[in-house]
């Protein structure tokens, strides 16, 4: 569409931005519908209330956070693409801290990042990065979970949760078959897509502009060895950008070749792929601004600490 219908050049800034916008919008909306439908089917048959009570009353010694982070590492999503699953988990009644563990880890660690890290930096740095990415998700999830932030979810999500519980109870009382439940499940999924459509388009639009127009070398001058505040600066400057691991690892390689410490470069990458302004725009439908600020603040602090640790040990 960008190059054939609109006639834009593939190498141009507008062509790059528009193709990014079209591709990511279609991908995220399809993901959201499919995942919402899957979670609707699970909610229709899985006793979510019993699962919630089990997680609340049984000591799992952090296993639930590890499993959520591990699942995040196995899903090949960027930060915005992880949000449909996050919404599905919240809708299904999974504890908020556990869902945050997934949301933090999913864009940071995946097979693309693993392969590119191995090729660019070797096995030692790759192992350290993967382990730290999973630990970052676990630590961030535990911290956020302990803060009891459920009240800061948006009214839209709370209504979705209530409607899902009521519908499931009605189906169980009537003992409806899967065929009779499916239209209601698909209708609920489409309602979720409609509800977040504007936020998806705004978020991806912001990301597309940044993707097409922010120069890659713009941030390198602030991240040198001589700057003791290079790690927090790199992390904070990375947040407005929006890209996945495949787009950031080559930039990291250039940074390291120019003498930027590996920990600072990794902190920059984590900031780019783990947090972004488009992600905040998408999350606004699910969370209040206060919760988004707390989430971004906790993850940013964890990334900065890990960046300094990387510089100390690598």
C-alpha positions in Angstrom: 0.0 0.0 0.0 2.7 2.5 0.9 4.9 1.9 -2.1 2.4 0.6 -4.7 -0.8 2.5 -4.0 0.6 5.7 -2.5 3.7 5.6 -4.7 6.2 6.4 -1.9 9.9 5.4 -2.2 10.9 2.5 0.0 14.1 4.4 1.1 12.2 7.6 1.9 11.3 8.7 5.4 7.6 9.0 4.7 7.6 5.6 2.9 9.3 3.9 5.8 7.0 5.5 8.3 3.8 4.7 6.4 4.7 1.1 5.7 5.6 0.7 9.4 2.2 2.2 10.4 0.2 0.0 8.1 2.0 -3.3 8.9 2.0 -2.8 12.7 -1.6 -1.6 12.8 -2.9 -4.7 11.0 -0.6 -7.0 13.0 -1.6 -5.6 16.4 -5.3 -5.5 15.7 -5.3 -9.1 14.4 -3.3 -10.2 17.4 -5.7 -8.4 19.7 -8.8 -10.1 18.2 -7.3 -13.6 18.1 -5.8 -13.4 21.6 -9.1 -12.0 23.0 -11.0 -14.8 21.4 -8.6 -17.4 22.8 -8.8 -15.9 26.3 -12.6 -15.7 25.9 -12.7 -19.5 25.2 -10.3 -20.1 28.2 -12.5 -17.9 30.4 -15.6 -19.8 29.3 -14.3 -23.2 30.5 -11.5 -22.4 33.0 -12.7 -21.6 36.6 -10.9 -18.2 36.7 -12.2 -17.5 40.2 -10.6 -20.7 41.5 -7.3 -19.8 39.7 -7.3 -16.4 41.3 -8.0 -17.8 44.7 -5.2 -20.4 44.2 -2.7 -17.8 43.3 -3.8 -15.6 46.1 -3.7 -18.2 48.9 -0.9 -20.5 47.9 2.8 -19.6 48.2 4.5 -20.3 44.9 7.7 -18.7 46.0 7.9 -16.5 42.9 7.3 -19.4 40.4 4.3 -17.6 38.9 6.5 -14.6 38.1 9.2 -16.9 36.6 6.7 -18.7 34.4 5.2 -15.4 33.2 8.7 -14.0 32.4 9.6 -17.3 30.7 6.5 -17.2 28.6 7.3 -13.6 27.7 10.7 -14.7 26.6 9.2 -17.4 24.3 6.8 -14.9 22.6 8.3 -13.0 19.6 6.6 -9.7 20.3 7.7 -6.1 20.5 6.3 -3.9 23.4 3.2 -2.9 21.5 2.5 -6.4 20.2 2.7 -7.8 23.7 -0.2 -5.6 24.9 -3.0 -7.7 23.3 -1.8 -10.7 25.5 -1.5 -8.3 28.5 -5.1 -7.2 28.0 -6.2 -10.9 27.6 -4.4 -11.8 30.9 -6.0 -8.9 32.8 -9.4 -9.7 31.3 -8.9 -13.3 32.5 -8.2 -12.3 36.0 -4.5 -13.1 36.2 -2.9 -11.1 39.0 -1.6 -7.8 37.8 2.0 -8.3 39.0 2.2 -11.6 37.0 0.9 -9.9 33.9 3.5 -7.1 34.3 6.3 -9.8 34.5 5.1 -11.0 31.0 4.8 -7.5 29.6 8.3 -6.5 30.7 10.1 -9.6 29.5 8.2 -10.3 26.2 9.8 -7.5 24.1 13.2 -7.8 25.7 14.0 -11.5 25.2 13.0 -13.5 22.2 14.5 -15.7 19.5 15.3 -12.8 17.3 17.3 -11.0 20.1 18.9 -14.3 21.0 20.1 -15.0 17.4 21.3 -11.4 16.8 23.1 -11.2 20.2 24.9 -14.5 19.5 26.1 -13.2 16.1 27.1 -9.8 17.3 28.4 -10.2 20.9 29.1 -13.9 21.5 27.6 -16.4 23.9 28.8 -14.8 27.2 27.0 -11.5 26.7 24.0 -13.3 25.2 23.5 -15.5 28.2 23.9 -12.5 30.6 21.4 -10.6 28.6 18.8 -13.4 28.4 19.1 -14.2 32.1 19.0 -10.5 33.1 15.9 -9.9 30.9 14.0 -12.7 32.6 15.1 -11.5 36.0 14.1 -7.9 35.1 10.6 -9.1 34.3 10.4 -11.1 37.5 11.7 -8.3 39.8 9.6 -5.6 38.1 6.5 -7.9 38.3 7.1 -8.6 42.0 7.6 -4.9 42.8 4.5 -3.9 40.9 2.5 -6.8 42.3 3.3 -5.8 45.9 2.0 -2.3 45.2 -1.6 -3.5 44.8 -2.3 -1.4 41.7 -5.5 -3.1 40.6 -7.6 0.0 41.5 -5.6 2.0 38.9 -6.8 -0.1 36.0 -9.1 1.8 33.7 -12.9 1.5 34.1 -13.0 0.0 30.6 -10.9 -3.0 31.7 -12.9 -3.4 34.9 -16.2 -3.5 32.9 -14.7 -6.1 30.5 -13.7 -8.2 33.5 -17.2 -8.0 35.1 -19.0 -8.7 31.8 -16.8 -11.7 31.2 -17.5 -13.2 34.6 -21.2 -12.6 34.3 -21.4 -14.1 30.8 -19.4 -17.2 32.0 -21.7 -17.7 35.0 -24.8 -17.5 32.7 -23.3 -20.0 30.3 -22.5 -22.4 33.1 -26.0 -22.2 34.5 -27.6 -22.8 31.1 -25.0 -25.5 30.3 -24.5 -24.1 26.8 -22.4 -26.0 24.2 -19.2 -24.5 22.7 -21.0 -23.8 19.4 -23.6 -21.7 21.2 -20.9 -19.9 23.3 -18.7 -19.0 20.3 -20.8 -16.1 18.9 -20.7 -14.4 22.3 -17.0 -14.9 22.6 -16.3 -13.5 19.1 -18.6 -10.6 19.8 -16.8 -9.8 23.0 -13.5 -10.0 21.2 -14.7 -7.6 18.5 -15.9 -5.2 21.2 -12.4 -5.1 22.7 -10.9 -4.4 19.3 -13.3 -1.5 18.8 -12.6 -0.2 22.2 -8.9 0.1 21.7 -8.9 0.9 18.0 -8.2 4.7 18.3 -5.5 4.1 20.9 -3.8 1.5 18.6 -3.8 3.9 15.6 -2.5 6.8 17.7 0.2 4.7 19.3 1.4 3.1 16.1 1.2 6.5 14.4 3.6 8.0 16.9 5.9 5.0 16.6 5.8 5.2 12.8 6.9 8.9 12.8 9.7 8.1 15.2 10.7 5.1 13.2 10.9 7.0 10.0 12.3 10.4 11.1 14.5 9.9 14.3 18.1 9.5 13.1 20.0 6.5 14.5 23.1 8.4 15.4 21.3 11.1 17.3 21.8 9.6 20.7 25.4 8.3 20.5 27.0 11.6 21.6 25.3 11.4 25.1 26.5 7.8 25.9 30.3 7.8 26.0 32.5 6.4 28.7 33.4 9.8 30.1 29.8 10.5 31.2 29.0 8.9 34.6 25.3 9.5 33.9 25.4 7.8 30.5 23.3 4.8 31.6 20.3 6.8 32.8 20.6 9.2 29.9 20.7 6.3 27.4 17.7 4.7 29.0 15.6 7.9 29.2 16.5 9.0 25.6 15.6 5.5 24.4 12.0 5.6 25.7 10.6 7.9 22.9 12.0 5.5 20.3 10.0 2.5 19.1 11.6 -0.6 17.5 12.0 -4.3 18.1 15.2 -6.2 18.9 16.0 -6.8 15.2 16.1 -3.0 14.6 18.1 -2.1 17.7 20.8 -4.8 18.0 22.7 -3.5 14.9 22.6 0.0 16.4 24.0 -1.4 19.6 26.8 -3.0 17.7 27.7 0.3 16.2 27.6 2.0 19.6 30.0 -0.7 21.1 32.3 -0.4 18.1 32.5 3.4 18.8 33.6 2.8 22.4 30.3 3.0 24.2 30.3 0.6 27.2 28.3 -2.6 26.6 26.1 -2.0 29.7 25.1 1.5 28.5 24.3 0.0 25.0 22.2 -2.8 26.6 20.4 -0.2 28.7 19.6 1.8 25.6 18.3 -1.3 23.8 16.1 -2.3 26.8 14.7 1.2 26.9 13.9 1.1 23.2 12.3 -2.3 23.0 10.9 -2.5 26.5 9.3 1.0 26.9 8.1 3.5 24.3 5.7 6.4 23.9 3.5 4.3 21.5 3.3 1.6 24.2 2.1 4.2 26.7 -0.6 5.4 24.2 -1.8 1.8 23.8 -1.8 1.1 27.5 -3.9 4.2 28.2 -7.0 2.3 27.3 -6.1 -0.3 30.0 -4.5 1.8 32.7 -4.8 5.2 34.3 -1.9 7.7 33.6 -0.8 7.1 37.2 -0.4 3.4 36.7 1.4 3.9 33.4 3.8 6.3 35.2 4.4 3.8 38.0 5.0 1.0 35.5 7.4 3.1 33.3 9.2 4.4 36.4 9.8 0.9 38.0 11.0 -0.6 34.7 13.2 2.4 33.9 14.8 2.2 37.4 15.4 -1.6 36.9 17.0 -1.0 33.5 19.3 1.7 34.8 20.5 -0.6 37.7 21.1 -3.5 35.3 23.0 -1.2 32.9 25.4 -0.2 35.7 25.8 -3.8 36.7 26.6 -4.8 33.1 29.3 -2.1 32.9 30.8 -3.4 36.1 30.9 -7.2 35.2 31.4 -7.2 31.4 
